[in-house]
Amino acid sequence: MTRWQALDELQQAGVSVFVSMSPTYPTMGEDDFHELLSYVRALGEVVVFHEPINPRGANFQQCLTAAKEAGYDDVAEELQQMQDSHQYWVEYALEQLNTVQQVATRFDGLEVHFWPDDELVRSTSGQLRSKLNAMQQAVSPESFSKRDMHTSPQQSELARDGESIEHLI
């Protein structure tokens, strides 16, 4: 809440603000994203950058350790599964990207720029890989002028609302 208040103060002072919603955790679902994006949208015309957590590097291990120590067993179990199974992580990351994309469409004027991990892109093929590559290559939509912001077609949903991404995997 403190971060949101700081962003709100900056926005009200005329400073362009951008939000990094990264990493998102495996226990976060549609309702969590809706609540989070509701706060962000209340700031006004804000660009959100999103990336699901990936199981590499020291940061991931720190998250896993912190979840265990804090007693967040459900989070720790999900993180451990991601670390143990590459395919589990790929499916989680794709689902998270798609869920955030779909939730974001409910908010007029909310721009989300997605950061699919290089390993996620390498773990896919065909149409899905093309979509993820396009997301990576897309220019983020933040504006430093008064130009109209618009959603880049490269940042569109992996699958439409209610549609499974299974056929893309």
C-alpha positions in Angstrom: 0.0 0.0 0.0 2.9 2.3 0.7 4.3 1.8 -2.8 0.9 2.5 -4.3 0.5 5.7 -2.3 3.9 6.9 -3.4 3.0 6.1 -7.1 -0.3 8.0 -6.6 1.6 11.1 -5.2 4.0 11.0 -8.1 1.2 10.7 -10.6 -0.7 13.5 -9.1 2.4 15.7 -9.3 2.5 15.1 -13.0 5.3 12.5 -13.0 4.8 9.6 -15.4 4.8 6.4 -13.4 5.2 2.8 -14.5 4.7 -0.4 -12.5 6.7 -3.6 -12.7 4.4 -6.4 -11.7 7.3 -8.8 -11.5 7.6 -11.5 -10.5 4.1 -12.8 -10.1 3.9 -16.0 -7.9 2.2 -19.3 -8.7 -0.5 -18.9 -6.1 -1.7 -15.7 -7.7 -4.9 -16.2 -9.7 -7.4 -14.1 -11.6 -8.9 -12.5 -8.5 -5.5 -11.5 -7.2 -4.5 -10.0 -10.6 -7.8 -8.1 -10.8 -7.3 -6.6 -7.4 -3.7 -5.6 -8.1 -4.6 -4.1 -11.5 -7.5 -2.3 -9.9 -5.1 -0.4 -7.7 -2.7 0.3 -10.6 -5.6 1.4 -12.9 -6.7 3.9 -10.2 -3.4 5.7 -10.8 -4.6 6.7 -14.2 -2.7 6.2 -17.5 0.0 3.8 -16.3 2.0 1.2 -18.1 2.4 -2.1 -16.3 5.3 -4.4 -17.0 4.7 -8.1 -16.2 6.8 -11.2 -15.9 6.0 -14.5 -14.1 8.7 -15.8 -11.8 11.3 -18.0 -13.3 13.2 -20.8 -11.4 16.7 -19.7 -12.1 19.2 -17.6 -10.3 19.7 -16.6 -6.6 16.5 -14.5 -6.5 14.3 -17.6 -7.0 16.1 -19.5 -4.3 15.7 -16.5 -2.0 12.0 -16.5 -2.7 11.7 -20.2 -2.0 13.6 -20.0 1.3 11.6 -16.9 2.4 8.3 -18.7 1.6 9.4 -21.7 3.7 10.6 -19.6 6.6 7.5 -17.5 6.6 5.3 -20.6 6.7 3.8 -20.0 3.2 3.7 -23.7 2.5 1.5 -23.5 -0.5 3.8 -20.9 -2.2 6.9 -23.0 -1.2 5.4 -26.1 -2.7 4.5 -24.5 -6.0 8.0 -22.9 -6.2 9.6 -26.2 -5.5 7.5 -27.9 -8.2 8.7 -25.2 -10.6 12.3 -25.8 -9.7 11.9 -29.6 -10.0 9.9 -29.7 -13.3 10.8 -27.4 -16.2 7.5 -28.3 -17.9 5.5 -27.4 -14.8 7.2 -24.0 -14.9 6.5 -23.5 -18.6 2.8 -24.3 -18.2 2.6 -22.0 -15.1 4.3 -19.1 -16.9 2.1 -19.3 -19.9 -1.0 -19.5 -17.8 0.1 -16.5 -15.8 0.8 -14.4 -18.9 -2.5 -15.3 -20.4 -4.5 -14.7 -17.2 -2.9 -11.2 -16.7 -3.6 -10.4 -20.3 -7.2 -11.3 -20.0 -7.7 -9.5 -16.7 -6.0 -6.4 -18.1 -8.5 -6.1 -20.9 -11.2 -5.3 -18.3 -9.6 -2.0 -17.6 -9.8 0.8 -20.2 -6.6 2.6 -20.7 -4.5 0.1 -18.8 -1.4 -1.0 -20.8 0.4 -4.1 -19.9 3.8 -4.9 -21.5 4.8 -8.6 -21.1 8.3 -9.9 -20.5 8.4 -13.5 -21.4 11.6 -15.1 -20.2 14.1 -16.2 -22.8 13.9 -19.8 -21.5 10.2 -19.7 -21.8 10.4 -18.7 -25.4 13.0 -21.4 -26.1 10.7 -24.0 -24.5 7.9 -23.4 -27.0 7.5 -23.7 -30.7 5.3 -22.7 -33.6 2.6 -20.1 -33.2 3.2 -19.8 -29.5 6.9 -19.2 -29.9 6.1 -16.5 -32.5 3.7 -14.8 -30.2 6.2 -14.8 -27.3 9.0 -13.5 -29.5 6.7 -10.7 -30.7 6.0 -9.8 -27.1 9.8 -9.7 -26.4 10.5 -7.5 -29.4 7.5 -5.1 -28.9 8.3 -1.6 -27.9 6.8 -0.8 -24.6 3.9 1.6 -24.8 4.9 4.2 -22.2 4.6 7.7 -23.3 6.8 10.7 -22.5 4.5 13.0 -24.4 0.8 13.5 -24.8 0.5 11.0 -27.6 -2.3 8.4 -27.4 -1.3 5.1 -25.9 -2.5 2.0 -27.6 -2.0 -1.7 -27.0 0.6 -3.2 -29.3 -0.8 -6.2 -31.2 2.3 -8.0 -30.1 1.1 -7.8 -26.5 -2.3 -9.4 -27.3 -3.7 -12.4 -25.5 -2.0 -15.8 -26.0 -5.6 -17.2 -26.0 -8.9 -15.5 -25.9 -11.1 -15.3 -22.7 -12.2 -18.8 -21.7 -10.0 -20.4 -24.3 -7.4 -22.9 -23.0 -3.7 -22.3 -24.0 -3.3 -26.1 -24.1 -3.6 -26.2 -27.9 -0.6 -23.8 -28.2 1.7 -25.8 -26.0 
